[in-house]
Amino acid sequence: MSTTTPANRHAAAPAAAPEATKVSNFLRQIIESDLEKGTYASRRWGGSPGDAAHHAAGQPDPAKIRTRFPPEPNGYLHIGHAKSICLNFGLARDYGGVCHMRFDDTNPEKEDTEYVNSILDAVQWLGFGWDANGTSHLFQASDYFDFMYRAAEYLIEAGHAYVDEQTPEQMRVNRGDFGKPGIDSPYRTRTPTDNLARFRQMRDGLYEDGAMVLRAKIDMASPNINMRDPAIYRIRRATHHNTGDKWCIYPMYTFAHPIEDALEQITHSICTLEFEDQRPFYDWLMERLCEGGLLAAPSPKQYEFARLNLSYVITSKRKLAQLVYDHKVSGWDDPRMPTIVGLRRRGYTPAALQAFAERIGVTKSDSWIDYATLEGCLREDLELKAHRGMAVLNPVKLVLTNWDELMGAGHLEPCTQPALPHPPEGVESPTRHFTIGKEVWIEREDFEEVPPKGYKRLFPGNKVRLKGGYVIECTGCNKDANGVITEVLATMVPDTKSGTPGSDSVKVKAAISWVGAANGVTVEVRMYDRLFLDAHPDAGGKDFLESLNPNSLKVVSAIVEPSLANALPGQNFQFERHGYFVADRVDHVTGSKPVFNLAVGLRDSWGK
């Protein structure tokens, strides 16, 4: 598999955010301290990843800091990854650095080109790129396998690693636990010469999968169980998407990841809190390989932050895959999924996700973020950007019984409304054009034959304004044999057309949305809601499937004003009074098969 991408895929990163939007956090404080002290000022950059000699022959590093976004290409990225993308690329942008796009592809059995392409697409869609200083910084860990093997041989020769032939069960038992120190492997005292010979036999395929592993020799009595001689290489006969069948041994993630950072001259290796216990091994490995002259100093440092815990969402790749493969959702890009492709199809924008990442901040303590915070960021972004349009989601026909008498049979009166009622400063709002005639569609809930107390919309004897059109007075309704209302009847009040002189001479207490029957367009609208009813669907060992929301998707046939039929896939709108919608990226066909997804309502409907 190749990580070559289409043209323009790795576009330049966006300009630095205004100072006012940068909220300080412990990572920014660390970076600013390092820059002030010149911690990495003496580094050199060889133009590409490499060992100590490679970088020593290079030029002073043009990047003040180097961060990285290092996903394993074994699934689709989700909202938690979006936070990490914004964090790593954003910090590099704000401090004159470079963020590397790196695939941690050390597990050949679970990785696929499909995931590689989706990850690259997601990063660029969010507004970030990996080109800087005239070169691409798109890397994959498997390109470093030769160096990783060389590093393993060095550790063996220096007495820091050994080949262990215990069974996995024996290793597990002898590792001990938090209350009991581990027991040394019987193979721990082998000489470096014997270990090197056995390791090379592993490399040459002389042993079966699982027969032995290479372990770092550290301290079997360490209170940190991760330091009790962790495995760093295992035998695994699997064809790798990049290296093919060259290797039958592969490095463990905890061994590979620090080396990848060091070869790429990363300064601040930022990861989530579950890796905090691995930091001592990260530092131990960096010290050993710098001592041997294999890696350049100063070495990278790892820093941990709290992962994103978002209510009404699960982010476990295994559980998300279960939703897909059990057909609980339509796919990885189902708009109810927390994947980036799902959020994008739902109607979320890069600006909304970047604002969300900034708003929730970066801390070292776990906490829950209310899903309403994410929705609020989308509303704020679309309020000034999304063109308005009228849509009737539960239509009933309204007949203006005096229209022909006043306007002439078949007459259609042109109407206009601004597409952006409150355009951003310096932006002129486009104008929407539509017509009103004898028959229009209104929401069924906008008429009550016997109105409840406080009801201000249509009922016999009451006047309302058809938004952008005329004031009308309700006179009654027609029903079918079952008592279901089939038509609402009203008369049009002359000289009350919106925007004309004297149009406000008749005072009304409500304006309702509508769509002309003559040229309204029938569309499919998918009303999405949260996928789970439980705010913490998989907490405490709960079966997350039991809290699936049976009403998370309702499909309705709606009628919209003509301008919306020309929507492009992925284009956002506000359906007035209903919420923000997006033309579906996959199923919407401009002009012939309009399909819209509810992105978010106009207000939080889940709040207490």
C-alpha positions in Angstrom: 0.0 0.0 0.0 1.2 3.5 -0.7 0.4 6.7 1.1 0.6 8.7 -2.1 -2.3 11.2 -2.1 -4.2 13.0 -4.9 -3.1 16.5 -5.9 -3.9 19.2 -3.4 -4.6 16.6 -0.7 -1.9 18.0 1.5 -2.7 21.7 1.2 -0.9 24.2 3.3 -2.0 24.6 6.9 -4.3 27.6 7.6 -3.0 30.8 8.9 -2.4 31.2 12.6 -5.5 31.8 14.7 -5.8 35.3 16.2 -4.1 35.7 19.6 -7.4 36.3 21.3 -8.7 32.8 20.5 -5.7 31.0 21.9 -6.5 29.8 25.4 -3.5 28.9 27.5 -3.1 25.3 28.8 -0.3 23.2 30.3 1.0 22.1 26.8 1.3 25.7 25.6 3.1 26.6 28.9 5.6 23.7 28.3 6.2 24.7 24.7 6.6 28.4 25.6 9.1 27.4 28.4 11.1 25.2 26.0 11.2 28.0 23.4 12.3 30.5 26.0 15.1 28.2 27.4 16.2 27.2 23.9 15.7 23.5 24.7 15.6 22.4 21.1 17.4 25.4 19.5 20.5 23.5 18.6 18.7 20.7 16.7 19.6 20.0 13.1 17.3 18.6 10.5 18.6 16.3 7.8 15.7 17.0 5.4 13.9 13.7 6.2 13.7 11.3 9.2 16.9 9.6 10.1 19.5 8.6 12.7 21.9 10.8 14.6 24.5 10.9 11.8 21.8 11.8 9.2 20.6 14.8 11.2 24.1 15.9 12.2 24.9 16.4 8.5 21.8 18.6 8.0 21.0 22.2 8.5 19.6 24.0 11.7 16.0 22.9 12.0 13.8 25.5 10.4 10.9 24.3 12.7 10.9 25.7 16.2 8.9 22.7 17.4 7.8 19.4 15.8 4.6 17.6 16.7 3.0 14.7 15.1 -0.4 13.1 14.5 0.3 9.3 14.4 -2.9 7.2 13.9 -2.8 3.5 13.2 -4.6 2.9 9.8 -6.9 0.3 11.2 -10.2 2.2 11.3 -12.0 5.5 10.7 -11.1 8.5 12.8 -13.7 9.8 15.3 -14.4 13.0 17.2 -11.6 12.2 19.7 -9.1 12.1 16.9 -10.4 15.4 15.6 -9.4 16.9 18.9 -5.9 15.5 18.6 -5.6 16.7 15.0 -6.6 20.2 16.0 -4.3 20.1 19.0 -1.1 18.8 17.3 -1.4 20.7 14.0 -2.7 23.8 15.8 0.3 23.9 18.3 2.7 23.5 15.4 1.0 26.3 13.5 0.9 28.7 16.5 4.5 28.2 17.5 6.3 28.3 14.1 6.6 24.5 14.0 5.7 21.6 11.8 3.3 18.8 12.5 4.1 15.4 10.9 1.4 13.2 9.5 2.6 9.7 10.4 1.0 6.3 10.0 1.8 4.0 12.9 1.6 0.9 10.7 3.4 -1.7 12.9 0.4 -4.1 13.1 0.1 -5.6 9.6 -3.0 -7.7 10.3 -5.4 -4.8 10.9 -4.3 -2.1 8.5 -5.7 -1.2 5.1 -5.4 1.4 2.3 -9.1 2.3 2.8 -8.2 3.7 6.3 -5.1 5.4 5.1 -7.0 7.4 2.5 -9.9 8.2 4.8 -7.4 9.5 7.5 -5.6 11.8 5.0 -8.9 13.1 3.7 -10.1 13.8 7.2 -7.0 15.8 8.2 -7.1 18.0 5.2 -10.9 18.5 5.4 -10.4 19.8 9.0 -8.1 22.4 7.5 -4.6 21.1 8.1 -1.7 20.0 5.9 1.7 18.4 6.2 3.7 20.4 3.7 6.1 22.9 5.3 9.4 24.5 4.3 9.1 23.2 0.8 8.7 19.5 1.7 6.1 17.0 2.6 6.0 15.6 6.2 3.9 12.5 5.4 5.6 9.4 6.9 4.9 5.8 7.8 6.5 3.9 10.7 7.1 0.8 8.5 9.7 2.8 6.6 11.8 2.7 9.8 11.7 -1.0 10.3 15.4 -1.4 9.2 16.4 1.1 11.9 14.2 -0.4 14.5 15.9 -3.8 13.9 19.3 -2.1 14.1 18.3 -0.5 17.4 17.1 -3.9 18.7 20.5 -5.5 17.9 22.3 -2.6 19.6 20.2 -3.1 22.8 21.1 -6.8 22.7 24.8 -6.1 22.2 24.8 -3.6 25.0 23.1 -6.0 27.4 19.8 -4.2 27.4 17.6 -6.8 25.7 17.2 -10.6 25.6 15.3 -13.3 23.7 12.7 -15.0 26.0 11.3 -18.4 25.1 8.7 -18.6 27.9 5.1 -19.2 26.8 2.8 -16.2 27.0 1.1 -17.7 30.0 4.4 -18.1 31.8 5.4 -14.6 31.0 2.1 -13.3 32.3 2.4 -15.2 35.6 6.0 -14.3 36.1 5.4 -10.6 35.5 3.8 -10.3 38.9 1.2 -7.7 39.8 0.8 -4.4 41.7 1.4 -6.2 45.0 4.0 -8.7 43.9 7.3 -8.2 42.0 8.0 -10.2 38.9 10.2 -13.2 38.6 13.3 -13.1 36.2 12.9 -15.2 33.1 15.2 -18.3 33.0 16.5 -16.9 29.7 17.4 -13.4 31.1 21.0 -14.3 31.8 21.9 -15.4 28.3 25.0 -13.7 26.9 24.5 -10.9 24.3 26.2 -13.2 21.7 23.6 -16.0 22.3 20.7 -13.5 22.3 21.9 -11.9 19.1 22.2 -15.3 17.4 18.7 -16.2 18.5 17.2 -12.9 17.5 18.6 -13.2 14.0 17.1 -16.7 13.8 13.8 -15.1 14.7 14.3 -12.6 11.9 15.2 -15.4 9.5 11.9 -17.3 10.1 13.3 -20.3 12.0 10.6 -20.2 14.7 6.8 -20.4 14.8 4.7 -17.4 15.6 4.6 -16.9 19.4 7.6 -19.2 20.1 9.7 -16.3 21.6 9.9 -12.6 21.9 12.6 -10.0 22.4 12.3 -8.2 25.7 14.0 -5.1 27.1 16.1 -5.9 30.2 15.1 -3.3 32.8 13.7 -4.3 36.2 11.4 -7.1 37.0 10.7 -5.6 40.5 9.8 -2.2 39.2 6.6 -0.8 40.7 5.6 0.2 37.2 4.6 -3.1 35.6 5.3 -1.6 32.2 9.0 -1.5 33.1 9.2 -5.2 34.0 11.1 -6.3 30.9 8.5 -5.3 28.3 8.4 -7.2 24.9 9.8 -5.1 22.1 9.7 -7.6 19.1 7.4 -10.6 18.3 7.3 -13.1 15.6 4.3 -12.5 13.3 4.0 -14.0 9.8 1.8 -11.5 8.1 2.1 -9.6 4.8 2.5 -5.9 5.5 0.8 -3.4 3.2 4.1 -1.5 2.7 6.9 -3.9 3.3 5.2 -7.0 2.0 6.8 -10.3 3.3 10.3 -8.8 4.0 9.7 -9.2 7.8 8.3 -12.0 9.9 9.1 -10.1 13.1 7.5 -6.8 14.0 8.3 -4.2 16.7 5.8 -3.7 19.5 4.1 -0.3 19.5 5.8 0.8 22.7 9.2 0.2 21.2 8.4 1.6 17.7 6.7 4.8 18.8 9.5 6.5 20.6 11.9 5.6 17.8 9.6 7.0 15.2 9.4 10.3 17.2 13.2 10.4 17.5 13.9 9.7 13.8 11.5 12.5 12.9 13.1 14.9 15.5 9.8 15.4 17.2 10.1 17.8 20.2 6.7 17.4 21.9 5.2 13.9 21.6 1.6 14.5 22.7 -0.7 11.5 23.5 -3.6 10.6 25.8 -3.4 9.7 29.4 -3.5 6.0 29.0 0.1 6.2 27.8 1.3 7.9 30.9 2.5 4.7 32.5 4.5 4.0 29.3 6.4 7.3 29.6 9.2 5.8 31.7 9.9 3.2 29.0 9.8 5.9 26.4 12.5 7.9 28.3 14.5 4.7 29.1 14.6 3.8 25.4 15.6 7.3 24.3 18.4 7.4 26.8 19.8 4.0 25.8 19.7 4.8 22.0 21.2 8.2 22.5 24.0 6.7 24.7 24.8 4.4 21.8 24.9 7.3 19.3 22.0 6.0 17.3 19.7 8.8 17.9 20.2 12.6 18.1 20.0 14.5 21.4 18.0 16.2 22.8 15.5 13.4 22.5 11.7 13.9 22.2 9.6 14.2 25.4 6.2 12.7 25.9 3.3 14.6 27.4 -0.2 13.3 28.1 -3.6 15.0 28.1 -7.1 13.7 28.9 -8.9 12.0 26.1 -12.2 13.3 24.9 -15.2 11.8 26.8 -18.4 13.0 25.0 -21.8 12.3 26.4 -24.2 10.2 24.2 -21.2 8.9 22.2 -19.0 5.9 22.1 -15.5 6.0 20.6 -14.3 2.5 21.0 -13.2 1.3 17.5 -14.4 -2.2 18.3 -17.9 -1.0 19.3 -18.2 1.4 16.4 -17.3 -1.5 14.1 -20.0 -3.6 15.8 -22.6 -0.9 15.0 -21.5 -1.0 11.4 -21.2 -4.8 10.9 -24.4 -5.5 12.9 -26.2 -3.0 10.6 -27.3 -0.8 13.5 -26.1 2.1 11.3 -25.7 2.4 7.5 -21.9 2.5 7.6 -18.9 4.3 9.0 -20.2 7.6 7.5 -23.7 7.2 8.9 -24.6 10.7 10.1 -25.3 9.4 13.6 -21.8 8.0 14.0 -19.1 10.1 15.8 -16.6 9.4 13.0 -15.3 12.4 11.2 -16.8 11.1 7.9 -20.1 10.7 9.8 -20.0 14.1 11.3 -19.1 15.6 7.9 -22.1 13.9 6.3 -24.3 15.0 9.2 -23.4 18.6 8.3 -20.6 19.5 10.7 -18.1 21.9 9.4 -14.3 22.1 10.0 -14.7 25.5 11.7 -17.3 24.0 14.1 -15.0 21.1 15.0 -12.0 23.4 15.4 -14.1 25.7 17.7 -15.2 22.6 19.7 -11.6 21.5 20.2 -10.6 25.0 21.3 -13.6 25.4 23.6 -13.2 22.1 25.6 -9.5 22.8 26.2 -6.7 20.6 27.1 -6.3 19.2 30.7 -4.6 16.3 32.5 -7.8 15.2 34.3 -10.7 13.2 32.8 -14.1 14.8 32.5 -17.2 14.5 30.5 -18.2 17.0 27.8 -21.9 17.5 27.1 -22.8 16.7 23.5 -24.7 20.0 23.5 -21.3 21.8 23.5 -20.5 20.2 20.2 -24.0 21.1 18.8 -23.6 24.7 20.0 -20.3 25.1 18.1 -22.1 24.1 14.9 -25.0 26.5 15.4 -22.6 29.3 16.0 -20.7 28.6 12.8 -23.7 28.2 10.6 -25.7 31.1 12.1 -23.9 33.6 9.9 -23.1 31.3 7.0 -26.0 29.0 6.2 -28.4 30.4 3.6 -32.0 30.4 4.8 -34.9 28.6 3.1 -38.4 27.6 3.9 -39.4 24.0 4.2 -42.6 22.3 5.3 -41.9 18.9 6.9 -45.4 17.9 7.7 -47.5 19.6 5.0 -51.2 20.4 4.8 -52.6 22.6 2.0 -53.7 26.1 2.7 -56.2 27.6 0.2 -56.6 31.3 -0.2 -60.3 31.4 -1.2 -60.3 35.1 -2.3 -57.0 34.9 -4.3 -58.5 34.5 -7.8 -60.9 37.4 -7.1 -58.2 39.8 -5.9 -55.2 38.6 -8.0 -56.6 36.8 -11.0 -56.9 33.1 -11.6 -53.6 31.3 -11.9 -51.6 34.4 -10.8 -48.3 33.8 -9.0 -47.0 36.8 -7.1 -43.2 37.0 -6.9 -41.7 37.3 -3.3 -38.2 37.8 -2.0 -36.3 37.2 1.2 -32.7 37.6 2.2 -30.7 34.3 2.1 -28.6 35.7 5.1 -30.6 37.9 7.5 -27.5 38.8 9.4 -24.6 38.5 7.0 -21.0 38.8 8.3 -19.5 42.2 8.1 -18.6 43.1 4.6 -20.8 40.4 3.1 -23.9 41.3 1.1 -26.7 38.9 1.5 -28.0 37.1 -1.6 -31.7 37.3 -2.3 -34.1 34.3 -2.5 -36.9 34.3 -5.0 -40.1 32.4 -4.8 -43.8 32.9 -5.6 -47.1 32.8 -3.8 -50.4 31.7 -5.3 -53.8 30.5 -4.4 -52.5 27.3 -2.8 -49.5 27.0 -0.4 -48.2 24.3 1.9 -48.0 25.0 5.6 -47.0 22.9 8.6 -49.9 20.9 9.9 -49.1 22.1 13.4 -49.7 25.7 12.4 -53.5 25.2 12.3 -55.7 24.3 15.3 -59.5 24.1 14.8 -59.9 24.6 18.5 -56.7 26.4 19.7 -55.2 25.8 23.1 -54.6 28.7 25.4 -51.9 31.1 24.1 -51.9 29.6 20.6 -51.0 32.4 18.1 -51.0 30.7 14.7 -53.9 29.8 12.4 -57.4 29.1 13.8 -60.8 30.4 12.6 -60.9 34.1 12.9 -57.2 34.7 13.6 -54.7 36.5 11.3 -51.1 35.6 10.7 -48.5 36.6 8.2 -47.2 34.1 5.6 -43.5 35.0 6.0 -42.3 37.1 3.1 -45.8 37.1 1.7 -49.2 38.4 2.8 -51.3 38.6 6.0 -54.1 36.1 5.9 -57.2 35.4 8.0 -58.2 31.8 8.7 -61.8 31.0 7.9 -62.0 27.2 8.7 -60.9 23.9 7.2 -62.1 20.9 5.1 -61.9 17.3 6.4 -62.1 13.8 5.0 -64.5 11.1 6.0 -62.2 10.2 8.9 -62.1 13.7 10.3 -58.6 14.4 9.1 -58.0 17.9 8.0 -57.2 18.0 4.3 -57.2 21.7 3.7 -57.0 24.9 5.7 -59.1 27.8 4.4 -58.2 31.5 4.6 -58.5 34.8 2.9 -55.7 37.0 1.8 -55.7 40.6 3.3 -55.0 43.0 0.4 -52.0 45.4 0.4 -50.1 43.5 3.1 -47.3 42.0 1.0 -44.0 42.0 2.9 -41.7 44.8 1.9 -44.4 47.0 0.3 -45.7 50.4 1.6 -48.3 49.9 4.3 -47.7 46.2 4.6 -47.5 46.5 8.4 -50.8 48.3 8.7 -52.4 45.0 9.8 -50.9 43.8 13.1 -50.5 40.1 13.7 -48.9 38.1 16.5 -47.3 35.3 14.4 -45.6 34.7 11.1 -45.5 31.2 9.7 -43.3 29.5 7.1 -44.8 28.1 3.9 -44.0 26.9 0.4 -45.9 27.7 -2.7 -47.8 24.7 -4.1 -47.1 25.8 -7.7 -43.4 25.5 -7.5 -42.5 23.8 -4.2 -40.1 20.9 -4.5 -40.6 17.5 -2.9 -37.5 16.3 -1.1 -36.4 13.6 1.2 -35.5 14.8 4.7 -33.7 12.6 7.2 -34.4 13.7 10.7 -31.4 12.5 12.7 -31.1 12.5 16.5 -28.6 11.2 19.0 -27.8 7.5 18.5 -28.1 6.7 22.2 -30.6 7.5 24.9 -28.1 7.0 27.7 -25.5 9.8 28.3 -22.9 7.1 29.1 -24.0 4.2 26.9 -21.0 1.9 27.6 -20.0 3.0 31.1 -19.7 0.5 33.9 -19.7 -2.5 31.6 -23.2 -1.7 30.3 -24.3 -3.2 26.9 -24.3 -0.1 24.8 -26.7 -1.7 22.3 -29.5 -1.6 24.9 -29.5 2.2 24.9 -29.8 2.7 21.2 -32.3 5.4 20.4 -35.1 3.8 18.2 -36.0 7.2 17.0 -32.5 8.3 16.0 -33.6 8.5 12.3 -37.0 9.4 10.8 -37.3 9.9 7.1 -40.0 12.3 5.9 -41.2 13.6 2.5 -41.0 17.4 2.8 -41.7 20.4 0.5 -39.1 23.1 0.1 -38.8 26.4 -1.7 -37.4 26.2 -5.2 -33.9 27.6 -4.4 -33.1 24.5 -2.3 -33.5 22.2 -5.2 -30.2 23.6 -6.6 -28.3 22.8 -3.4 -24.9 21.1 -3.9 -24.0 18.0 -2.0 -22.5 19.0 1.4 -24.1 22.5 1.3 -25.5 23.7 4.6 -28.8 25.6 5.0 -31.1 26.8 7.7 -34.6 25.6 7.2 -36.4 28.4 8.9 -37.9 27.5 12.3 -36.7 23.8 11.9 -33.0 23.8 12.2 -29.8 23.5 10.2 -29.7 20.9 7.4 -27.2 19.7 4.8 -27.6 18.3 1.4 -26.4 14.7 1.8 -22.9 14.1 0.4 -23.7 10.7 -0.9 -27.4 10.5 -1.9 -28.3 14.0 -2.8 -28.5 14.7 -6.6 -28.8 18.4 -7.4 -32.0 19.2 -9.2 -33.4 15.7 -9.5 -33.1 13.8 -6.2 -32.7 16.3 -3.3 -31.9 14.6 0.0 -31.3 16.7 3.2 -30.0 15.7 6.6 -30.9 17.4 9.9 -27.5 18.6 11.2 -28.7 20.3 14.4 -31.9 22.0 15.7 -32.1 25.7 16.3 -31.9 25.0 20.1 -30.9 22.2 22.4 -33.9 19.8 22.7 -32.0 17.6 25.2 -31.4 20.2 27.9 -32.9 19.7 31.3 
